[in-house]
Amino acid sequence: MASKEATIYILDVGPTLKAKREGSSISRHEETKQVLLALLANKVHMNRKTVYVSVVLVGSKNTNNDLATLDENGADYQFVDVLQPLGIATLDLMKGVQDDVELGETMGDCMDGLIVSLDMMTKFCKKLKYQKKIYIITDASAALNTEGLEHITPTLKEDGIELNVIGTDFDGDGESKPKSTTQAENEEFFKNLCEETSGNIFSLEEATEQLSEFHTKKVKPTAVYRGTLDLGDPESHPDASLSIPVHMYPATMVLKLPTAKKYSKLSESVSADDLPDGHTGNVNLSRAYKLKVTADMADGDTDSEDVEVPADSLEKAYMYGKTIVPIRAVDLEAYKLRTAKSLTILGFFKAHFFRREWLLSNIYSVFSAPGDSRALVELSGLLFGLEEKASMALCRYVRVEDAEPKLGVLWHHIGIDHKCLYFGQVAFSEDIRRYVFASLSDIQTASGKKVEKHKLLATPESIEACKEFISALNLKPSEEEEYLKPEETFNPAVQRHKQLVEFRALNPDKNKPLPPLNPILEAQLRPIPELEINAQPAADNLIRLWDIKKVEQPLKGKRGYQATLEEDKDKDGISAQQSGAGVPGSAATGGSLFEGLTGNKRHKSESVFGTATSGSVNGRGPGGSAFGAGAAGDLAASGMIPFEMSAVREVGTSDPVKDFQAMVRIAVIQSQQGVRLAGAGFVTVALAVDQMKAMVFKLISTSFGDQLYEKAIDCLKSLREFLSSADPSLLTAESEAERKEIAKERVDTWNSFIKEVKQTSLNTSTSPLRTDFWDLIVKHKRELGLLTIDEVPSGASGVSEEEADQFLLEASEETTAAPGDEGDAPDEDDLLALMD
């Protein structure tokens, strides 16, 4: 790539460009100006001091060029205006083209503009090495004076000037456009001239399409390392080591967005006469360091100003734990790790052992030093050796003296046009983030038993479906061009920033809306529509096999009590407790399982976990019953509830069995005393049972291993004992028929509930699995099985002994998700109680 560029743009501004092309909403003049502005914008964005541009107007009202003559012998090179001689491309030039270039009144000769441009190019570039280009943008309506063509063509060839002609009405892509005879002749003339000089000719559509494509800034190759690639120790053992002179260049480098400069708006609001000479609006940044004065340092005077500290009095300090440790500058210099500039091979390893995630930062290309034939041979030998052994080299890299040493790998690249080594920095131990995730192929229960069948385990059918999905989204279909090549995929942030800065520079009016995102840029980061259509069947198959469902986004922000209540309501506005939703086994019917359930409202004294929490110990009351047979009647007779029981309004995590027993007793007493079903202090039997049921599910799902299993078993025993009890004192009903109906509903409740516990325990879609909990229930089958006819009051519809035994033996194959709210945790008071 040439280090210097010189480009001249010849713009035709004759009166014929005032007309519009067919199908266009703007004139040819505006279209050609847009093309010229796009060409200039690329040069401005390059921001290089060695890139020079010039704009020449043909057919202008003014005549301004070095070759123009007007005397009695005639007028030459008239109406050719050099808007800017060869110089740096600036925003002012673009604004001049956009705002000041107007149509002329006389037809201009583009050949005059070409000769003026050749003269300017020759004088400016002389015999120096430049990349030279001339662009002619015209409608080709004016007659051309081809006199002297025999001198123009050799000049273009000998000086290596590339000629590009853009015509508003030129034919393109096999399409023939209507044009005048003069336009057709001029188009043919420019075609022949470009062919002879190896130039190019474009229609306006072709030029616009190419200019709308994204471009990257050309960067001159600059070596980041010039030194030797060492194998062995050349200093200690020069005869048994290898030292190859090499240069290292960046192969990939992250392009960051340009940083914004600080600019003073004051310079725009103040007249130029009041500002110093040479003002630019730029701001100089200064920094002051001040010692913070506290109240005790200032003898109580908090209004004292902070003391400024000179920059040379500052020292660096580092944190050591919670302590600030100052380090003197001399100590920093002494502690500095001393290293020598080098690129040293430490050893070799097989390439298949290398892990891609070890690579850090950019990739560099390592070439032999230019002009060193011996280094070329030595590096080639190393390249082919690495290829033959399928190996990579581990090396130590220090860019400059006393720089931090880096660890890197070298691997070979042997291409058609060049061969080199690639260098990539790899991680030290401190750079690696080690995370442990659940296995995708090994799922175990809480007790450590390996599961062979699980919904998260891949099956041959699901693996094959994934392969089909990947193949359907192949970016390089057979014998077709690859999509999204890195060389052709542009950073949307960089290109959008470039677009907006250019627009605002040319349109400072803030009221003018910003242009939309380029659709090409937006489309390149989306799947090709054809790929989406082809991959949809495979995607649907994956959704079916993996049972993929959309996860609702959780609510953001702090959740209050009212938000919790609203979340627990169903679509009809009925709370979860009322409808039975959220508590496995509860009936969402018009009637109730227990006396007092109908119309029951959720109380504020309920747990933050919904209708239940977690935790338990076993407890039994006097008389052998967990609920203390006859105790409720005695309490009702006295009209009082003991103090230790009166505060219980929910089944807590510390002692759920005791809380459940207390809630049942309170419910019976309040019912017998005729307390209304309202207020935070009212407790029902249904509420206690529902909370106890949800507590069991909570203990099962949140247990770490089998830690909470014993507590869950105690809860099940207590609940079963209550639901199977025929104690009249625990039945809040007046007539014998009502009591039998309540007893029947309680037995049905337990039998339904224990079936759900079985289903939850044997569910293979939950993680971790809880099949070992069901094994524990089977061990206590006499205390936790289905309620049989012999265990329940007469007419309570228990099951037979055979049915109860069969229920405990057979495994459930119908599995569903575990009920209960798995995301809850014990409250603070319950956790503190557990520690007592």
PATOR-264805 format. One line per field, with one value per residue (C-alpha): residue number from 1; x, y, z. Coordinates in steps of 0.1 Angstrom, whole numbers, plus 5000, padded with zeros to 4 digits. Last residue first. Example, Ala and Ser with C-alpha at 12.3 -4.5 7.8 and 13.67 -1.06 7.14 Angstrom:
<atoms>
seq: [2:1] $
c1: [5137:5123] $
c2: [4989:4955] $
c3: [5071:5078] $
</atoms>
This chain:
<atoms>
seq: [836:835:834:833:832:831:830:829:828:827:826:825:824:823:822:821:820:819:818:817:816:815:814:813:812:811:810:809:808:807:806:805:804:803:802:801:800:799:798:797:796:795:794:793:792:791:790:789:788:787:786:785:784:783:782:781:780:779:778:777:776:775:774:773:772:771:770:769:768:767:766:765:764:763:762:761:760:759:758:757:756:755:754:753:752:751:750:749:748:747:746:745:744:743:742:741:740:739:738:737:736:735:734:733:732:731:730:729:728:727:726:725:724:723:722:721:720:719:718:717:716:715:714:713:712:711:710:709:708:707:706:705:704:703:702:701:700:699:698:697:696:695:694:693:692:691:690:689:688:687:686:685:684:683:682:681:680:679:678:677:676:675:674:673:672:671:670:669:668:667:666:665:664:663:662:661:660:659:658:657:656:655:654:653:652:651:650:649:648:647:646:645:644:643:642:641:640:639:638:637:636:635:634:633:632:631:630:629:628:627:626:625:624:623:622:621:620:619:618:617:616:615:614:613:612:611:610:609:608:607:606:605:604:603:602:601:600:599:598:597:596:595:594:593:592:591:590:589:588:587:586:585:584:583:582:581:580:579:578:577:576:575:574:573:572:571:570:569:568:567:566:565:564:563:562:561:560:559:558:557:556:555:554:553:552:551:550:549:548:547:546:545:544:543:542:541:540:539:538:537:536:535:534:533:532:531:530:529:528:527:526:525:524:523:522:521:520:519:518:517:516:515:514:513:512:511:510:509:508:507:506:505:504:503:502:501:500:499:498:497:496:495:494:493:492:491:490:489:488:487:486:485:484:483:482:481:480:479:478:477:476:475:474:473:472:471:470:469:468:467:466:465:464:463:462:461:460:459:458:457:456:455:454:453:452:451:450:449:448:447:446:445:444:443:442:441:440:439:438:437:436:435:434:433:432:431:430:429:428:427:426:425:424:423:422:421:420:419:418:417:416:415:414:413:412:411:410:409:408:407:406:405:404:403:402:401:400:399:398:397:396:395:394:393:392:391:390:389:388:387:386:385:384:383:382:381:380:379:378:377:376:375:374:373:372:371:370:369:368:367:366:365:364:363:362:361:360:359:358:357:356:355:354:353:352:351:350:349:348:347:346:345:344:343:342:341:340:339:338:337:336:335:334:333:332:331:330:329:328:327:326:325:324:323:322:321:320:319:318:317:316:315:314:313:312:311:310:309:308:307:306:305:304:303:302:301:300:299:298:297:296:295:294:293:292:291:290:289:288:287:286:285:284:283:282:281:280:279:278:277:276:275:274:273:272:271:270:269:268:267:266:265:264:263:262:261:260:259:258:257:256:255:254:253:252:251:250:249:248:247:246:245:244:243:242:241:240:239:238:237:236:235:234:233:232:231:230:229:228:227:226:225:224:223:222:221:220:219:218:217:216:215:214:213:212:211:210:209:208:207:206:205:204:203:202:201:200:199:198:197:196:195:194:193:192:191:190:189:188:187:186:185:184:183:182:181:180:179:178:177:176:175:174:173:172:171:170:169:168:167:166:165:164:163:162:161:160:159:158:157:156:155:154:153:152:151:150:149:148:147:146:145:144:143:142:141:140:139:138:137:136:135:134:133:132:131:130:129:128:127:126:125:124:123:122:121:120:119:118:117:116:115:114:113:112:111:110:109:108:107:106:105:104:103:102:101:100:99:98:97:96:95:94:93:92:91:90:89:88:87:86:85:84:83:82:81:80:79:78:77:76:75:74:73:72:71:70:69:68:67:66:65:64:63:62:61:60:59:58:57:56:55:54:53:52:51:50:49:48:47:46:45:44:43:42:41:40:39:38:37:36:35:34:33:32:31:30:29:28:27:26:25:24:23:22:21:20:19:18:17:16:15:14:13:12:11:10:9:8:7:6:5:4:3:2:1] $
c1: [4686:4699:4666:4649:4672:4662:4625:4630:4649:4623:4629:4635:4612:4621:4607:4571:4550:4543:4570:4567:4549:4556:4533:4554:4548:4565:4544:4550:4534:4502:4499:4500:4472:4451:4455:4446:4414:4408:4390:4355:4347:4315:4327:4356:4390:4418:4401:4388:4424:4441:4468:4504:4522:4522:4521:4542:4571:4598:4578:4580:4618:4619:4598:4624:4651:4632:4638:4657:4678:4666:4631:4620:4623:4593:4593:4592:4566:4543:4546:4538:4508:4495:4500:4477:4449:4448:4450:4422:4399:4403:4395:4365:4350:4355:4338:4308:4306:4306:4279:4257:4262:4250:4269:4302:4337:4352:4383:4363:4345:4378:4375:4411:4423:4430:4448:4470:4478:4489:4511:4527:4533:4549:4572:4582:4590:4613:4631:4636:4651:4688:4683:4704:4700:4663:4646:4621:4611:4608:4587:4564:4558:4551:4526:4506:4510:4498:4467:4459:4462:4441:4414:4412:4405:4423:4409:4435:4439:4402:4372:4354:4334:4341:4313:4330:4329:4345:4372:4380:4382:4404:4427:4431:4440:4464:4482:4486:4500:4525:4537:4542:4559:4585:4612:4599:4565:4530:4509:4489:4504:4503:4474:4491:4518:4492:4466:4433:4404:4367:4371:4348:4365:4398:4384:4368:4401:4420:4397:4422:4456:4463:4493:4473:4487:4466:4489:4502:4527:4556:4580:4602:4597:4609:4593:4568:4532:4503:4524:4561:4558:4539:4504:4497:4483:4454:4441:4403:4381:4348:4342:4369:4350:4341:4365:4368:4350:4322:4323:4353:4390:4401:4434:4458:4488:4486:4493:4458:4431:4407:4406:4442:4454:4433:4404:4406:4391:4425:4441:4454:4487:4505:4481:4488:4526:4524:4504:4531:4558:4582:4613:4623:4620:4592:4604:4605:4583:4601:4590:4587:4610:4597:4631:4617:4589:4610:4637:4612:4599:4635:4641:4609:4619:4655:4646:4625:4651:4679:4659:4654:4691:4698:4703:4735:4739:4704:4709:4740:4723:4692:4714:4702:4678:4691:4691:4663:4670:4662:4698:4709:4745:4739:4772:4790:4758:4755:4792:4791:4760:4773:4807:4790:4767:4797:4816:4785:4775:4809:4813:4811:4829:4863:4847:4827:4790:4776:4798:4791:4774:4788:4772:4755:4780:4763:4748:4716:4698:4729:4728:4691:4697:4725:4702:4675:4700:4710:4673:4666:4697:4685:4699:4694:4675:4641:4657:4664:4696:4697:4729:4723:4741:4716:4702:4697:4723:4724:4754:4754:4749:4768:4759:4782:4816:4832:4869:4879:4913:4935:4953:4965:4981:4961:4973:4986:4983:5010:5005:5035:5039:5033:5022:5002:4990:4988:5009:4999:5018:5011:5028:5015:5018:5028:5034:5063:5055:5077:5112:5127:5102:5077:5084:5071:5076:5067:5047:5050:5022:5021:5007:5042:5043:5028:5051:5081:5068:5067:5101:5118:5101:5114:5150:5148:5133:5158:5186:5171:5170:5155:5125:5129:5110:5073:5052:5015:4997:4964:4947:4935:4935:4935:4929:4893:4904:4919:4952:4956:4948:4979:5004:5029:5062:5087:5098:5102:5116:5104:5126:5130:5147:5129:5133:5102:5098:5103:5133:5114:5084:5105:5120:5086:5075:5047:5018:4999:4961:4946:4913:4931:4963:4951:4978:4992:5011:5028:5020:5043:5052:5015:5015:4988:4960:4946:4908:4891:4880:4842:4842:4858:4859:4896:4903:4918:4889:4863:4880:4902:4905:4940:4935:4949:4943:4939:4940:4923:4928:4896:4893:4871:4896:4911:4940:4939:4922:4884:4865:4868:4855:4821:4811:4784:4804:4836:4815:4804:4838:4848:4860:4869:4848:4867:4867:4850:4874:4888:4899:4931:4935:4966:4989:5025:5056:5090:5115:5153:5157:5179:5185:5205:5232:5262:5252:5250:5251:5240:5218:5198:5174:5150:5149:5126:5146:5137:5114:5081:5050:5057:5036:5016:4999:4963:4935:4903:4874:4847:4810:4791:4770:4798:4797:4759:4761:4788:4768:4736:4754:4769:4805:4836:4870:4906:4933:4945:4934:4902:4894:4898:4877:4849:4851:4847:4817:4800:4808:4791:4760:4757:4760:4733:4710:4702:4677:4692:4704:4706:4732:4743:4750:4744:4756:4730:4745:4780:4809:4844:4874:4910:4939:4971:5003:5024:5033:4998:4978:5005:5004:4966:4966:4993:4975:4942:4955:4923:4894:4872:4841:4805:4784:4758:4782:4761:4793:4814:4851:4874:4912:4935:4971:4988:5019:5056:5075:5083:5065:5034:5022:5032:5022:4988:4980:4988:4968:4939:4939:4939:4910:4890:4895:4884:4853:4842:4817:4782:4775:4751:4766:4748:4757:4785:4782:4763:4772:4806:4816:4805:4826:4856:4851:4850:4885:4905:4941:4955:4955:4940:4905:4875:4896:4871:4870:4846:4873:4902:4912:4900:4911:4940:4929:4933:4918:4940:4932:4960:4966:4929:4900:4872:4839:4803:4811:4809:4835:4843:4876:4879:4913:4924:4955:4961:4995:4982:4958:4923:4909:4875:4880:4890:4859:4838:4852:4839:4805:4803:4811:4783:4759:4770:4763:4728:4721:4731:4711:4680:4661:4630:4644:4622:4635:4664:4658:4669:4693:4722:4718:4730:4766:4780:4803:4825:4861:4875:4913:4930:4966:4976:5008:5021:5014:5000] $
c2: [4778:4777:4765:4795:4819:4803:4807:4843:4850:4836:4803:4804:4805:4798:4763:4774:4742:4715:4694:4692:4662:4625:4597:4566:4561:4532:4503:4490:4516:4518:4480:4478:4503:4487:4453:4467:4482:4520:4543:4556:4575:4555:4542:4561:4555:4530:4497:4511:4520:4553:4553:4548:4570:4551:4516:4524:4538:4521:4530:4566:4564:4549:4579:4602:4584:4592:4629:4639:4671:4684:4678:4662:4626:4630:4600:4622:4646:4617:4601:4633:4638:4603:4612:4642:4624:4598:4625:4647:4617:4608:4644:4646:4614:4628:4660:4641:4619:4650:4667:4636:4635:4670:4699:4703:4714:4679:4679:4674:4645:4625:4604:4610:4600:4635:4643:4612:4617:4653:4644:4615:4636:4664:4639:4625:4660:4665:4633:4643:4676:4667:4640:4657:4694:4696:4724:4703:4678:4704:4727:4699:4689:4726:4729:4701:4717:4750:4735:4716:4747:4768:4741:4739:4776:4804:4839:4864:4885:4894:4877:4844:4854:4838:4815:4802:4767:4778:4798:4768:4744:4768:4774:4737:4731:4760:4747:4712:4727:4750:4720:4699:4728:4735:4759:4763:4779:4767:4799:4819:4809:4838:4824:4790:4800:4823:4796:4802:4810:4804:4779:4755:4759:4751:4719:4709:4715:4693:4663:4643:4661:4669:4646:4620:4599:4616:4645:4663:4651:4668:4660:4687:4708:4732:4750:4777:4776:4795:4820:4821:4854:4835:4844:4870:4893:4869:4854:4853:4823:4825:4787:4770:4772:4735:4715:4701:4731:4737:4756:4738:4745:4715:4715:4687:4708:4743:4770:4770:4760:4786:4805:4801:4811:4843:4847:4876:4856:4853:4839:4858:4850:4877:4903:4892:4894:4928:4940:4927:4946:4934:4955:4961:4940:4915:4882:4876:4848:4818:4806:4769:4742:4706:4693:4670:4694:4725:4707:4695:4730:4742:4716:4726:4763:4758:4762:4793:4809:4801:4817:4848:4851:4853:4888:4907:4915:4929:4959:4970:4966:4985:5015:5028:5058:5093:5118:5144:5180:5201:5201:5221:5212:5193:5185:5177:5161:5137:5128:5122:5100:5078:5072:5063:5039:5023:5018:5005:4982:4965:4953:4918:4914:4903:4883:4864:4867:4844:4820:4820:4789:4756:4737:4760:4782:4798:4764:4771:4739:4719:4731:4722:4687:4681:4692:4668:4639:4647:4647:4613:4598:4610:4639:4639:4668:4649:4621:4584:4567:4584:4579:4575:4601:4604:4637:4619:4620:4634:4626:4637:4675:4678:4707:4737:4744:4777:4785:4819:4817:4849:4840:4807:4825:4829:4827:4853:4844:4843:4832:4820:4828:4816:4837:4838:4802:4797:4780:4791:4776:4779:4799:4800:4827:4836:4872:4889:4924:4950:4957:4960:4958:4933:4904:4871:4836:4807:4776:4761:4742:4707:4688:4671:4678:4712:4723:4711:4729:4762:4757:4750:4781:4802:4790:4796:4831:4840:4830:4852:4883:4911:4917:4900:4866:4869:4866:4874:4886:4877:4900:4895:4862:4826:4800:4795:4778:4748:4733:4696:4690:4710:4686:4703:4721:4739:4772:4791:4826:4860:4886:4920:4916:4916:4933:4931:4964:4963:4987:5012:5010:5014:5046:5060:5053:5028:5038:5008:5014:4989:4970:4940:4954:4983:5001:5035:5057:5088:5125:5153:5159:5166:5195:5192:5217:5220:5218:5249:5253:5254:5224:5243:5218:5221:5218:5182:5171:5184:5167:5184:5165:5171:5185:5174:5196:5185:5206:5198:5221:5227:5229:5257:5265:5299:5310:5346:5352:5356:5389:5397:5362:5370:5349:5322:5297:5299:5295:5260:5248:5214:5182:5156:5124:5091:5073:5039:5011:4989:4956:4944:4913:4903:4927:4925:4907:4910:4882:4875:4838:4826:4789:4772:4745:4766:4797:4780:4806:4836:4819:4800:4775:4783:4821:4842:4874:4910:4936:4935:4957:4960:4986:4977:5009:5010:5014:5025:5000:5005:4999:4997:5027:5040:5008:5011:5048:5042:5014:5034:5064:5043:5035:5036:5023:5029:5007:5036:5022:5008:5040:5060:5036:5038:5076:5079:5056:5075:5108:5095:5082:5115:5135:5114:5119:5093:5066:5040:5005:4980:4953:4960:4997:5021:5057:5083:5098:5091:5082:5082:5067:5074:5058:5078:5057:5086:5068:5056:5088:5108:5085:5090:5128:5135:5117:5132:5167:5178:5157:5187:5172:5183:5187:5162:5137:5137:5141:5129:5126:5110:5112:5089:5088:5066:5085:5078:5110:5121:5154:5148:5184:5197:5165:5164:5200:5196:5164:5181:5211:5186:5166:5198:5209:5174:5178:5207:5230:5241:5276:5289:5271:5251:5258:5246:5266:5245:5208:5213:5240:5219:5190:5213:5227:5192:5186:5166:5177:5194:5193:5226:5234:5247:5247:5264:5255:5279:5287:5264:5285:5318:5332:5348:5383:5373:5350:5323:5296:5271:5279:5275:5297:5305:5312:5305:5268:5245:5222:5223:5209:5194:5184:5157:5148:5118:5120:5138:5110:5114:5084:5097:5128:5106:5084:5115:5130:5101:5102:5140:5135:5110:5133:5161:5140:5133:5169:5180:5152:5167:5151:5129:5102:5078:5092:5115:5150:5181:5207:5187:5203:5237:5225:5216:5187:5177:5167:5150:5149:5122:5122:5094:5088:5056:5034:5000] $
c3: [5701:5665:5651:5668:5650:5617:5625:5634:5602:5578:5561:5523:5493:5457:5457:5459:5461:5437:5420:5383:5368:5366:5354:5358:5395:5411:5426:5461:5484:5464:5463:5501:5505:5478:5495:5529:5515:5511:5535:5529:5561:5567:5601:5615:5600:5606:5596:5563:5553:5553:5527:5540:5565:5598:5586:5556:5576:5556:5525:5535:5536:5501:5490:5504:5484:5452:5458:5427:5428:5404:5393:5360:5374:5397:5421:5452:5437:5426:5460:5478:5455:5464:5501:5496:5479:5506:5533:5518:5513:5550:5559:5537:5552:5588:5578:5564:5595:5617:5596:5599:5637:5640:5656:5637:5646:5648:5670:5702:5685:5683:5652:5641:5607:5595:5628:5628:5592:5597:5627:5608:5577:5598:5615:5581:5569:5600:5593:5556:5565:5561:5535:5508:5514:5519:5500:5479:5505:5533:5512:5500:5537:5546:5518:5535:5569:5556:5540:5572:5594:5570:5568:5606:5606:5624:5631:5645:5614:5612:5598:5602:5633:5667:5678:5709:5695:5663:5681:5703:5674:5654:5684:5689:5652:5652:5683:5668:5636:5655:5675:5643:5625:5652:5638:5603:5611:5607:5610:5634:5667:5692:5713:5719:5745:5761:5767:5750:5773:5774:5803:5786:5753:5769:5784:5751:5732:5757:5752:5731:5732:5695:5692:5710:5738:5765:5768:5737:5713:5696:5667:5654:5623:5595:5565:5556:5544:5528:5510:5519:5537:5564:5573:5600:5573:5570:5537:5537:5544:5525:5528:5549:5582:5585:5564:5529:5515:5490:5457:5445:5443:5464:5482:5472:5463:5477:5451:5439:5464:5453:5486:5495:5460:5462:5440:5415:5386:5369:5400:5430:5446:5427:5441:5476:5471:5456:5487:5510:5492:5465:5461:5425:5394:5387:5374:5336:5325:5313:5278:5275:5259:5262:5251:5224:5213:5213:5194:5167:5163:5158:5131:5113:5116:5102:5065:5071:5094:5069:5040:5062:5067:5104:5119:5124:5087:5085:5107:5088:5055:5069:5077:5110:5106:5100:5129:5130:5121:5152:5163:5132:5129:5096:5079:5112:5126:5096:5097:5135:5130:5102:5119:5152:5133:5116:5149:5168:5140:5138:5102:5087:5054:5066:5094:5069:5077:5050:5030:4993:4979:4967:4997:5022:5042:5072:5082:5101:5089:5098:5134:5136:5121:5146:5175:5163:5162:5198:5208:5192:5207:5241:5261:5299:5312:5311:5332:5327:5339:5373:5394:5431:5453:5481:5467:5434:5406:5371:5349:5312:5314:5346:5369:5367:5384:5376:5375:5362:5347:5348:5380:5366:5337:5305:5269:5245:5209:5183:5147:5127:5091:5055:5025:4993:4992:5029:5056:5091:5120:5157:5185:5220:5246:5282:5290:5308:5322:5305:5320:5285:5257:5243:5267:5254:5269:5246:5243:5208:5190:5175:5146:5142:5105:5108:5136:5116:5085:5104:5122:5089:5073:5102:5096:5058:5062:5089:5065:5037:5059:5037:5060:5094:5094:5100:5132:5129:5160:5176:5201:5237:5256:5245:5272:5261:5229:5248:5235:5239:5202:5192:5207:5229:5224:5247:5263:5230:5238:5225:5242:5256:5290:5323:5357:5379:5397:5434:5433:5412:5434:5464:5451:5443:5479:5486:5509:5524:5529:5553:5548:5532:5519:5497:5477:5480:5455:5466:5462:5470:5433:5426:5451:5478:5482:5517:5520:5532:5568:5572:5595:5623:5651:5657:5620:5622:5644:5619:5589:5563:5530:5515:5480:5447:5416:5380:5349:5316:5286:5266:5229:5215:5189:5198:5177:5189:5222:5223:5226:5189:5179:5195:5225:5223:5202:5223:5254:5242:5252:5239:5256:5231:5227:5225:5192:5194:5199:5172:5187:5170:5149:5129:5148:5135:5148:5132:5134:5136:5144:5173:5175:5203:5207:5193:5211:5245:5273:5252:5226:5253:5237:5209:5205:5183:5178:5179:5164:5182:5177:5140:5122:5092:5079:5088:5062:5079:5073:5047:5047:5014:5005:4982:4962:4957:4949:4923:4906:4906:4891:4863:4866:4844:4855:4845:4830:4808:4775:4789:4807:4774:4754:4780:4782:4745:4744:4771:4753:4721:4740:4758:4726:4709:4738:4764:4773:4796:4786:4814:4813:4849:4840:4812:4818:4826:4857:4846:4870:4854:4872:4859:4878:4874:4871:4858:4826:4819:4826:4808:4778:4774:4778:4751:4722:4735:4726:4709:4724:4730:4745:4739:4770:4781:4797:4830:4850:4879:4868:4894:4892:4912:4922:4948:4954:4951:4943:4908:4910:4932:4933:4899:4881:4899:4892:4855:4853:4871:4846:4817:4832:4838:4802:4791:4812:4790:4807:4796:4807:4834:4863:4890:4926:4950:4982:5007:5002:4984:5009:5038:5026:5022:5057:5070:5058:5033:5035:5004:4966:4954:4966:4946:4914:4890:4853:4835:4810:4801:4771:4758:4724:4707:4718:4754:4781:4795:4821:4828:4865:4875:4887:4863:4880:4869:4870:4840:4854:4892:4905:4940:4954:4978:4998:5020:5038:5069:5076:5091:5073:5082:5060:5030:5033:5037:5005:4984:5001:4995:4958:4954:4972:4950:4919:4931:4940:4904:4888:4904:4933:4934:4910:4889:4856:4862:4873:4854:4869:4856:4822:4836:4840:4874:4864:4893:4888:4920:4924:4946:4959:4982:5002:5020:4990:5000] $
</atoms>
